[in-house]
Amino acid sequence: MNSRKLLFLNIFSIALLGLFIIVPFFLDQVWGFVSIEQIISNLETPLVLGDDFERSLIREIPYLATIYLLCVIVYAFVLIKLKNSSFYTWFNGAVYFVVFLGIAYFGQQFKIIGQIRNLLTDSSYIEENYQVNAAEIKWKYKQNLVLIVVESLENTYGDPRVFNPPVTPHLRKLQEDNISFDRHIKTPGTGWTIAGIVSYMFGLPLKMPIGVPKNRHMGESFLSEAISITKIMEDAGYDITFLAGWNTSFSGYDKLISTHSNGNNIDERDFKAQGYTLEKLRGAWGFKDSFVFSEAKKVFVEKVNKKEPFALILNTIDTHFPSGFADKQFKKYNDIRDAYLAADYHVSRFVQEVLAIDKNTTIVIVGDHLSMKNEVSEKYLYPNSEKRTVYNCFINSKTPLKDKEQESRLSGSIDIAPTILESIGCELPDGRFGLGVSLFSENKNLLEKEKETYFEEISKRSTFYNSLF
């Protein structure tokens, strides 16, 4: 090979290998740790960005692209200058060493080898532990349900040992006055919005379906062969309404809803059709939460007056990373904590309004997952990583705790699905639904039985799980 071709090959190789550093670095800067399944889940769905997220991308992409191009140009320039020098081999070898060192570092940070190995290793664990006996499910009561899924809400924001004063004191007080399971940890396949929703709906993690057509999470349907809590509720006569201020086509949430419910899905597109505009009501990602809660109250009043069992499932968004959104009256820290101050106020106020209208309504508040990388992560969240837990609160549960110590049970998002059903009066065989076990049940869940085994096996490919698509 002549020297010109060799020179070009070296420059092309370093430019290509450099992408294996700059792309993980970009992901780390914007999201923090992400799994391969999360990346693919977002890549294969419609890209619907929020203003806050767009600003983050606009800030990071040009900056990193410039650094990348400068590094490649400088490398090419020096290589050309040294092509007839004795230092050529040493310089080129040093650059390759540094590049491979960077690739190895980010490979370790993102656990790439382990993730790929899991995607290629089949496990029967999900099939062996999955249980939904719809025919055996009974109803002792049919309590109205308001389910509030709060974006990136974790208990850390209400912990006075971390934030002094606490950022979410009212939400913490709701936990103290009601039922809350304080060891709800992050588990594989539940760490981003649609994955958290799937776990609450099906008692299952969200996994990349290798071996099904196009390897997509959703096409015209979403987990069509799995049974959801909404299916169980609708079979029992519940009228279900979904409400969100953002476009639910993101991550295929609208397909999940249409596949598993006959209920009404109200989102950003519907509000625009009704004449509302983002110019006046824009939040972090679509319509701001304060507006969505005001609309949710209207829906709640309408449903209560019909005297039939119903469920209102509400998703917030204004605490989305990196900065969130808060109206002027909540501006105190000038970072994402303001968004959590606002969420603390809006959620707790909505709870009060609901109970003032119907004091018997069961209200469940859950964070969809732990916070992703944001403006306060490095200082407040990451130093307490081992203690971080997902927020949950059950108000007016029709199934009581048998023992106050049950609130300290180790649990994951998959256990929330059966816990929601039992909180509104449903009786599940052995308290089980999907892979989850109701936290009101005396039966141990999978994390309590075998946490390490669960983490290992649930991350592997599952032929059974793929069949649910």
KEZA-795959 format. One line per field, with one value per residue (C-alpha): x, y, z; residue in three letters; residue number from 1. Coordinates in pm, 1 decimal. Example, Ala and Ser with C-alpha at 12.3 -4.5 7.8 and 13.67 -1.06 7.14 Angstrom:
<tordos>
c1 = (1230.0  1367.0) $
c2 = (-450.0  -106.0) $
c3 = (780.0  714.0) $
aa = (Ala  Ser) $
i = (1  2) $
</tordos>
This chain:
<tordos>
c1 = (0.0  149.3  207.0  -81.3  -335.4  -192.7  -217.2  -579.4  -659.3  -513.0  -709.1  -1031.2  -975.9  -912.6  -1213.8  -1433.1  -1297.0  -1334.1  -1708.6  -1700.9  -1576.4  -1768.2  -2109.8  -2092.9  -1953.9  -2250.2  -2495.2  -2328.7  -2342.9  -2711.5  -2866.2  -2614.3  -2606.6  -2844.6  -2900.5  -2889.0  -3260.3  -3339.0  -3143.0  -3317.6  -3657.4  -3619.0  -3458.8  -3741.0  -4023.8  -4136.3  -3898.8  -4106.2  -3877.2  -3956.2  -3809.2  -3594.7  -3456.7  -3399.6  -3193.3  -2982.0  -2918.1  -2849.6  -2598.3  -2414.7  -2413.7  -2227.9  -1981.7  -1895.1  -1901.3  -1652.3  -1417.9  -1441.7  -1368.4  -1080.7  -922.7  -949.1  -810.5  -519.5  -442.8  -448.2  -232.1  33.5  31.0  91.8  374.1  539.0  490.2  861.0  977.1  1099.8  835.2  549.5  510.1  541.9  284.2  39.1  75.5  20.9  -299.2  -436.4  -351.9  -537.2  -837.3  -864.4  -821.5  -1117.2  -1326.6  -1243.3  -1335.8  -1678.0  -1734.8  -1686.5  -1897.0  -2189.9  -2129.6  -2140.5  -1997.2  -2236.7  -2534.3  -2449.9  -2393.9  -2733.7  -2904.3  -2758.0  -2826.9  -3174.4  -3337.5  -3661.6  -3683.3  -3970.9  -4174.8  -4124.8  -4233.0  -4498.4  -4850.7  -5178.4  -5482.3  -5752.6  -6028.4  -5940.8  -5929.8  -6213.2  -6335.7  -6426.8  -6475.2  -6457.2  -6297.7  -6247.0  -5878.6  -5664.4  -5315.1  -5060.5  -4734.6  -4487.1  -4187.1  -3854.8  -3990.0  -3773.9  -3768.3  -3434.1  -3598.7  -3802.4  -3514.7  -3398.0  -3064.4  -2991.7  -3185.7  -3212.5  -3485.4  -3658.8  -3766.6  -4086.5  -4212.0  -4582.3  -4528.9  -4323.7  -4606.6  -4853.2  -4631.0  -4615.0  -4994.3  -5074.3  -4907.6  -4568.5  -4319.6  -3984.2  -3753.0  -3880.3  -3552.1  -3453.4  -3443.4  -3347.7  -3596.3  -3778.7  -3545.0  -3703.9  -4056.3  -4218.3  -4037.5  -4169.5  -4521.3  -4495.5  -4392.1  -4687.3  -4929.8  -4813.2  -4592.6  -4315.8  -3996.3  -3958.7  -3716.3  -3589.0  -3779.1  -3505.5  -3646.3  -3979.3  -4051.5  -3816.4  -3714.2  -3945.2  -4112.6  -4424.8  -4579.7  -4955.3  -4970.3  -4766.6  -4717.9  -5044.9  -5028.3  -4963.9  -5245.1  -5251.3  -5412.9  -5631.6  -5764.6  -5849.0  -6022.5  -6220.2  -6337.8  -6471.2  -6665.0  -6416.4  -6420.9  -6057.9  -5920.1  -5554.4  -5435.2  -5098.6  -4979.1  -4725.7  -4761.1  -4807.3  -4682.0  -4339.6  -4206.9  -4528.6  -4734.2  -5039.6  -5003.2  -4978.7  -5301.3  -5495.4  -5378.8  -5483.8  -5774.9  -6095.1  -6060.7  -6005.4  -5646.1  -5623.3  -5285.5  -5115.6  -5280.3  -5628.5  -5562.9  -5444.5  -5756.4  -5964.2  -5799.9  -5539.3  -5197.3  -4846.6  -4758.4  -4939.6  -4927.8  -4590.3  -4403.2  -4086.1  -4231.7  -4577.0  -4848.1  -4737.6  -4846.5  -5050.2  -5277.0  -5299.0  -5402.4  -5677.2  -5805.6  -5775.3  -5998.3  -6269.4  -6244.7  -6256.5  -6573.6  -6738.5  -6653.9  -6759.0  -7101.3  -7161.5  -7161.9  -6972.2  -6625.4  -6351.2  -5978.5  -5803.0  -5438.2  -5239.6  -4879.8  -4680.8  -4370.8  -4237.3  -3971.5  -3807.0  -3429.4  -3214.5  -3381.6  -3755.1  -4009.8  -4154.2  -4373.0  -4229.3  -4377.2  -4166.0  -3835.3  -3609.9  -3298.0  -3286.9  -3228.5  -3440.6  -3525.7  -3773.4  -3957.0  -3978.6  -4103.3  -4378.0  -4457.5  -4476.3  -4734.6  -4941.2  -4961.5  -5045.5  -5301.8  -5466.1  -5485.3  -5664.5  -5907.5  -5987.2  -6050.8  -6266.8  -6489.3  -6487.5  -6310.2  -6319.5  -6125.5  -5808.6  -5513.0  -5182.1  -4879.6  -4568.1  -4250.4  -4199.8  -3830.8  -3536.3  -3414.3  -3183.8  -2879.5  -2978.1  -2835.8  -2822.1  -2727.4  -2356.1  -2398.1  -2709.1  -2815.8  -2505.8  -2335.6  -2647.4  -2691.0  -2724.8  -3005.2  -3207.7  -3560.3  -3860.8  -4144.7  -4479.2  -4781.1  -5115.2  -5405.7  -5738.7  -5628.6  -5913.9  -5660.0  -5493.9  -5143.3  -5128.3  -4820.0  -4658.6  -4326.9  -4462.6  -4379.5  -4009.9  -4033.7  -3780.6  -3970.2  -3944.7  -4171.3  -4315.0  -4467.2  -4663.4  -4904.2  -5059.1  -5038.9  -5250.3  -5511.4  -5537.6  -5551.7  -5884.8  -6045.0  -5917.6  -5825.2  -5538.4  -5440.6  -5141.0  -5125.2  -4944.2  -4971.8  -4714.3  -4382.0  -4492.7  -4637.8  -4872.4  -4695.4  -5010.4  -4960.1  -4766.8  -4601.6  -4244.7  -4174.9  -3889.8  -3653.2  -3708.9  -3654.5  -3355.8  -3247.6  -2915.6  -3072.5  -3353.5  -3112.0  -2906.2  -3187.3  -3424.2  -3151.8  -3119.4  -3312.1  -3644.9  -3819.7  -4135.3  -4123.5  -4072.0  -4387.0  -4588.8  -4534.8) $
c2 = (0.0  336.4  607.9  827.8  547.9  453.5  814.2  835.3  503.1  623.7  949.1  768.1  505.9  763.0  968.1  658.0  532.2  882.2  851.2  566.5  823.7  1136.0  965.9  803.4  1130.4  1314.5  1062.4  1098.4  1477.8  1489.7  1180.1  1020.4  641.0  494.8  134.8  5.6  -74.7  283.9  420.2  189.2  254.4  627.0  594.7  384.1  612.8  954.7  1227.6  1480.1  1714.7  1963.5  2312.5  2237.1  1924.0  2105.1  2368.8  2093.8  1937.1  2274.4  2348.9  2016.5  1903.7  2201.7  2209.3  1840.5  1834.9  2122.4  1947.8  1625.5  1792.2  1995.3  1681.1  1500.3  1801.6  1848.2  1475.0  1480.6  1794.1  1657.4  1318.1  1480.9  1691.8  1386.2  1140.2  1133.4  1171.9  909.9  1037.9  932.2  581.8  697.6  974.7  755.0  476.1  718.0  853.2  503.3  414.2  716.5  652.8  286.9  390.5  628.7  359.9  117.6  377.8  454.4  86.4  21.9  323.7  209.5  -161.8  -222.4  -574.6  -686.7  -527.7  -693.4  -1028.5  -1003.7  -920.5  -1236.9  -1469.9  -1622.1  -1667.4  -1839.5  -1634.4  -1409.3  -1702.1  -1895.9  -1605.2  -1428.3  -1469.1  -1306.0  -1518.2  -1283.4  -1541.8  -1572.2  -1200.0  -1081.6  -743.0  -670.9  -300.6  -82.7  233.1  533.0  583.3  886.8  776.2  1058.7  960.0  1238.3  1284.2  1192.0  1208.4  1044.7  1059.7  1240.2  1577.7  1548.4  1427.5  1702.7  1522.8  1591.2  1908.9  2154.5  2267.3  1982.1  2069.6  1860.4  1896.1  1860.6  1540.1  1405.6  1496.5  1304.2  999.0  1040.0  1071.7  782.6  467.7  479.6  203.8  367.6  106.7  128.2  93.2  128.6  -205.6  -296.9  -193.4  65.3  365.9  596.5  727.9  470.5  190.1  314.0  336.7  -17.9  -151.9  18.9  -101.4  -461.3  -554.3  -602.3  -420.5  -279.1  -486.2  -464.6  -737.4  -920.6  -1170.2  -1003.1  -819.5  -520.4  -557.6  -270.2  -199.9  -91.3  -65.4  -37.1  -201.1  -218.4  -539.7  -660.4  -1008.0  -884.6  -804.0  -458.1  -324.0  -105.8  -420.6  -568.0  -246.2  -205.6  -566.4  -473.4  -176.5  107.1  411.2  517.2  853.0  928.6  1286.7  1444.2  1786.2  1639.9  1454.8  1091.8  962.3  1003.8  657.9  503.1  582.6  652.5  307.5  150.5  325.4  235.7  -126.2  -176.8  55.6  180.8  496.0  851.7  971.1  1348.7  1502.8  1807.4  1752.4  1757.0  2075.6  2247.1  2125.8  2283.5  2619.5  2631.1  2757.8  2686.0  3054.5  3116.4  2773.5  2626.7  2419.4  2212.3  1980.3  2072.0  2225.0  2308.6  2092.3  2361.6  2381.2  2002.1  1973.1  2231.7  2025.4  1706.5  1857.9  1917.9  1555.8  1432.5  1631.3  1500.0  1138.1  1162.4  1288.4  981.6  752.6  476.5  345.7  531.2  580.1  904.6  844.7  1166.6  1213.1  1526.2  1651.9  1979.6  1811.1  1661.5  1697.4  1897.6  2210.5  2149.5  2429.2  2646.5  2956.5  3279.4  3235.5  2922.1  3075.4  3036.1  2842.2  2913.0  2546.4  2230.7  2253.0  2525.6  2273.6  2034.8  2313.9  2373.3  2002.1  1977.0  2254.3  2145.5  1775.0  1829.7  2096.7  1867.4  1592.5  1834.1  1936.0  1573.9  1476.9  1785.7  1666.4  1296.4  1207.2  834.6  841.8  633.7  845.3  690.2  913.0  756.8  882.4  727.3  671.8  826.0  1163.6  1157.4  1381.6  1738.0  2057.2  1928.6  1565.2  1595.1  1781.4  1622.8  1302.6  1108.3  1125.1  948.5  700.8  392.4  555.2  692.2  550.8  620.4  819.0  649.8  731.1  550.4  757.2  599.1  245.9  -3.8  -269.3  -183.1  -263.9  -570.7  -431.7  -87.1  -257.2  -349.2  6.8  -83.2  -374.2  -388.9  -332.0  -229.8  -66.0  -404.0  -438.8  -115.4  -266.8  -526.6  -279.2  -28.9  -295.1  -406.5  -44.5  1.8  -319.5  -586.1  -927.9  -1095.2  -1462.5  -1461.3  -1084.5  -1143.7  -964.0  -990.7  -1029.9  -811.6  -888.7  -650.5  -473.5  -520.6  -895.8  -1105.2  -1295.0  -1204.3  -1036.2  -1132.9  -868.7  -987.7  -1348.3  -1309.7  -955.8  -1043.8  -1320.4  -1087.9  -818.1  -1070.7  -1267.0  -980.5  -814.6  -1112.6  -1178.0  -1354.6  -1545.0  -1546.3  -1170.9  -1116.4  -1320.8  -1060.7  -819.3) $
c3 = (0.0  -97.5  161.3  41.6  76.0  416.0  529.7  419.9  587.1  917.5  909.4  817.1  1091.0  1363.0  1248.4  1261.7  1593.2  1735.2  1693.6  1947.0  2197.8  2102.7  2079.1  2426.8  2563.3  2412.9  2561.1  2900.2  2884.6  2791.6  2952.2  3185.2  3170.2  2911.2  2807.0  2451.3  2480.2  2578.2  2283.6  2036.6  2195.0  2132.3  1786.9  1646.0  1757.0  1633.4  1750.8  1943.2  2129.8  2402.1  2411.3  2715.3  2553.2  2223.5  2403.9  2556.3  2216.2  2054.5  2328.2  2320.2  1955.7  1797.8  2086.8  2065.2  1684.4  1676.6  1919.6  1720.2  1385.9  1530.7  1674.6  1340.2  1149.5  1391.0  1375.4  993.2  979.2  1216.0  1042.7  705.5  846.1  1002.4  716.4  633.1  992.1  1237.8  1479.8  1245.4  1388.0  1748.3  1706.9  1519.9  1774.1  2062.8  1901.7  1846.1  2206.3  2343.9  2118.2  2220.3  2583.1  2543.1  2376.5  2656.9  2919.2  2773.9  2700.2  3070.6  3172.9  2960.7  3027.3  2650.9  2653.0  2925.0  2749.1  2418.1  2588.9  2756.8  2427.5  2276.3  2571.5  2597.3  2937.7  3038.8  3359.6  3248.8  3116.9  3440.4  3661.8  3450.8  3585.5  3486.9  3566.9  3441.7  3494.1  3863.1  3935.7  4159.2  4275.0  4633.5  4557.6  4247.5  4371.6  4143.4  4062.3  3988.2  3883.8  3860.4  3691.6  3768.9  3543.6  3710.9  4065.5  4327.5  4706.3  4716.4  4646.5  4965.1  5181.4  5423.8  5461.6  5094.8  5019.0  5305.5  5293.2  5103.2  4750.1  4764.9  5125.5  5040.7  4846.8  5138.0  5377.4  5159.6  5198.4  5574.8  5603.1  5368.6  5236.4  5068.0  4991.0  5048.6  4895.2  4536.7  4346.8  3982.4  3798.3  3439.3  3171.4  3383.1  3382.9  3123.0  3071.3  2843.8  3027.8  3362.2  3219.0  3079.5  3419.6  3590.3  3323.6  3273.8  3567.1  3308.8  3213.3  2862.6  2657.1  2301.4  2112.8  1924.0  1674.9  1599.2  1272.1  1233.0  1600.7  1689.4  2021.5  1843.2  1501.7  1493.3  1836.2  2154.5  2355.7  2207.5  2364.5  2718.4  2961.9  3119.1  3433.5  3208.5  3039.1  3379.9  3483.6  3162.0  3183.5  3526.5  3385.6  3437.0  3210.3  3156.0  3046.6  2973.2  2998.1  2911.0  2800.1  2556.1  2227.3  2331.7  1997.8  2156.7  2249.5  2120.2  2429.5  2213.9  2053.9  2398.9  2499.7  2184.8  2205.9  2566.4  2628.1  2470.3  2677.2  2564.6  2517.9  2557.1  2476.9  2324.8  1985.9  2138.5  2334.9  2017.4  1835.7  2113.1  2042.5  2318.2  2210.5  2330.7  2301.5  2629.5  2791.5  2696.7  2952.3  2928.3  2667.0  2536.7  2755.2  3108.0  3397.5  3573.8  3269.9  3242.6  3607.5  3552.8  3258.8  3463.9  3729.8  3466.5  3352.0  3710.0  3788.7  3473.1  3556.5  3922.3  3821.2  3602.8  3908.9  3725.4  3816.7  3632.6  3618.1  3527.0  3432.4  3424.3  3307.4  3397.3  3213.0  3356.5  3572.5  3263.3  3244.5  3195.4  3337.3  3353.9  3358.9  3634.5  3628.4  3769.5  4116.6  4166.2  4058.0  4361.0  4259.1  3884.1  3808.7  3786.6  4157.1  4063.8  3845.2  4140.9  4367.3  4111.0  4083.0  4461.6  4464.3  4163.8  4250.5  4617.8  4530.2  4273.6  4536.8  4770.1  4495.4  4407.4  4768.7  4822.1  4536.2  4626.5  4950.9  4872.8  4544.3  4546.8  4437.1  4338.6  4275.2  4124.5  3965.1  3622.6  3702.4  3885.7  3763.0  3465.4  3444.2  3527.7  3674.9  4033.0  3971.4  4039.2  4367.3  4517.2  4341.7  4237.0  4580.9  4716.5  4429.1  4648.9  4849.1  4556.6  4530.8  4309.8  4466.6  4531.8  4743.9  4782.4  4916.6  5017.0  4937.3  4972.6  5070.4  5400.7  5511.9  5732.8  5901.1  5892.2  5819.9  5474.5  5368.8  5394.7  5151.3  4871.5  4547.5  4184.3  3928.7  3820.5  4169.8  4131.2  3873.7  4110.3  4399.3  4202.9  4126.0  4488.0  4609.0  4424.5  4548.8  4310.9  4450.8  4264.4  4295.1  4533.2  4479.6  4150.4  3817.6  3539.4  3714.9  4003.7  4344.1  4522.6  4805.0  5013.6  4981.2  5231.8  4944.8  4858.9  4527.7  4295.9  4430.8  4786.9  4682.5  4453.3  4373.7  4207.5  3999.6  3894.5  3776.8  3584.2  3419.3  3342.1  3134.5  2902.9  2584.7  2634.3  2354.2  2563.1  2612.1  2239.2  2173.7  2364.4  2075.4) $
aa = (Met  Asn  Ser  Arg  Lys  Leu  Leu  Phe  Leu  Asn  Ile  Phe  Ser  Ile  Ala  Leu  Leu  Gly  Leu  Phe  Ile  Ile  Val  Pro  Phe  Phe  Leu  Asp  Gln  Val  Trp  Gly  Phe  Val  Ser  Ile  Glu  Gln  Ile  Ile  Ser  Asn  Leu  Glu  Thr  Pro  Leu  Val  Leu  Gly  Asp  Asp  Phe  Glu  Arg  Ser  Leu  Ile  Arg  Glu  Ile  Pro  Tyr  Leu  Ala  Thr  Ile  Tyr  Leu  Leu  Cys  Val  Ile  Val  Tyr  Ala  Phe  Val  Leu  Ile  Lys  Leu  Lys  Asn  Ser  Ser  Phe  Tyr  Thr  Trp  Phe  Asn  Gly  Ala  Val  Tyr  Phe  Val  Val  Phe  Leu  Gly  Ile  Ala  Tyr  Phe  Gly  Gln  Gln  Phe  Lys  Ile  Ile  Gly  Gln  Ile  Arg  Asn  Leu  Leu  Thr  Asp  Ser  Ser  Tyr  Ile  Glu  Glu  Asn  Tyr  Gln  Val  Asn  Ala  Ala  Glu  Ile  Lys  Trp  Lys  Tyr  Lys  Gln  Asn  Leu  Val  Leu  Ile  Val  Val  Glu  Ser  Leu  Glu  Asn  Thr  Tyr  Gly  Asp  Pro  Arg  Val  Phe  Asn  Pro  Pro  Val  Thr  Pro  His  Leu  Arg  Lys  Leu  Gln  Glu  Asp  Asn  Ile  Ser  Phe  Asp  Arg  His  Ile  Lys  Thr  Pro  Gly  Thr  Gly  Trp  Thr  Ile  Ala  Gly  Ile  Val  Ser  Tyr  Met  Phe  Gly  Leu  Pro  Leu  Lys  Met  Pro  Ile  Gly  Val  Pro  Lys  Asn  Arg  His  Met  Gly  Glu  Ser  Phe  Leu  Ser  Glu  Ala  Ile  Ser  Ile  Thr  Lys  Ile  Met  Glu  Asp  Ala  Gly  Tyr  Asp  Ile  Thr  Phe  Leu  Ala  Gly  Trp  Asn  Thr  Ser  Phe  Ser  Gly  Tyr  Asp  Lys  Leu  Ile  Ser  Thr  His  Ser  Asn  Gly  Asn  Asn  Ile  Asp  Glu  Arg  Asp  Phe  Lys  Ala  Gln  Gly  Tyr  Thr  Leu  Glu  Lys  Leu  Arg  Gly  Ala  Trp  Gly  Phe  Lys  Asp  Ser  Phe  Val  Phe  Ser  Glu  Ala  Lys  Lys  Val  Phe  Val  Glu  Lys  Val  Asn  Lys  Lys  Glu  Pro  Phe  Ala  Leu  Ile  Leu  Asn  Thr  Ile  Asp  Thr  His  Phe  Pro  Ser  Gly  Phe  Ala  Asp  Lys  Gln  Phe  Lys  Lys  Tyr  Asn  Asp  Ile  Arg  Asp  Ala  Tyr  Leu  Ala  Ala  Asp  Tyr  His  Val  Ser  Arg  Phe  Val  Gln  Glu  Val  Leu  Ala  Ile  Asp  Lys  Asn  Thr  Thr  Ile  Val  Ile  Val  Gly  Asp  His  Leu  Ser  Met  Lys  Asn  Glu  Val  Ser  Glu  Lys  Tyr  Leu  Tyr  Pro  Asn  Ser  Glu  Lys  Arg  Thr  Val  Tyr  Asn  Cys  Phe  Ile  Asn  Ser  Lys  Thr  Pro  Leu  Lys  Asp  Lys  Glu  Gln  Glu  Ser  Arg  Leu  Ser  Gly  Ser  Ile  Asp  Ile  Ala  Pro  Thr  Ile  Leu  Glu  Ser  Ile  Gly  Cys  Glu  Leu  Pro  Asp  Gly  Arg  Phe  Gly  Leu  Gly  Val  Ser  Leu  Phe  Ser  Glu  Asn  Lys  Asn  Leu  Leu  Glu  Lys  Glu  Lys  Glu  Thr  Tyr  Phe  Glu  Glu  Ile  Ser  Lys  Arg  Ser  Thr  Phe  Tyr  Asn  Ser  Leu  Phe) $
i = (1  2  3  4  5  6  7  8  9  10  11  12  13  14  15  16  17  18  19  20  21  22  23  24  25  26  27  28  29  30  31  32  33  34  35  36  37  38  39  40  41  42  43  44  45  46  47  48  49  50  51  52  53  54  55  56  57  58  59  60  61  62  63  64  65  66  67  68  69  70  71  72  73  74  75  76  77  78  79  80  81  82  83  84  85  86  87  88  89  90  91  92  93  94  95  96  97  98  99  100  101  102  103  104  105  106  107  108  109  110  111  112  113  114  115  116  117  118  119  120  121  122  123  124  125  126  127  128  129  130  131  132  133  134  135  136  137  138  139  140  141  142  143  144  145  146  147  148  149  150  151  152  153  154  155  156  157  158  159  160  161  162  163  164  165  166  167  168  169  170  171  172  173  174  175  176  177  178  179  180  181  182  183  184  185  186  187  188  189  190  191  192  193  194  195  196  197  198  199  200  201  202  203  204  205  206  207  208  209  210  211  212  213  214  215  216  217  218  219  220  221  222  223  224  225  226  227  228  229  230  231  232  233  234  235  236  237  238  239  240  241  242  243  244  245  246  247  248  249  250  251  252  253  254  255  256  257  258  259  260  261  262  263  264  265  266  267  268  269  270  271  272  273  274  275  276  277  278  279  280  281  282  283  284  285  286  287  288  289  290  291  292  293  294  295  296  297  298  299  300  301  302  303  304  305  306  307  308  309  310  311  312  313  314  315  316  317  318  319  320  321  322  323  324  325  326  327  328  329  330  331  332  333  334  335  336  337  338  339  340  341  342  343  344  345  346  347  348  349  350  351  352  353  354  355  356  357  358  359  360  361  362  363  364  365  366  367  368  369  370  371  372  373  374  375  376  377  378  379  380  381  382  383  384  385  386  387  388  389  390  391  392  393  394  395  396  397  398  399  400  401  402  403  404  405  406  407  408  409  410  411  412  413  414  415  416  417  418  419  420  421  422  423  424  425  426  427  428  429  430  431  432  433  434  435  436  437  438  439  440  441  442  443  444  445  446  447  448  449  450  451  452  453  454  455  456  457  458  459  460  461  462  463  464  465  466  467  468  469) $
</tordos>
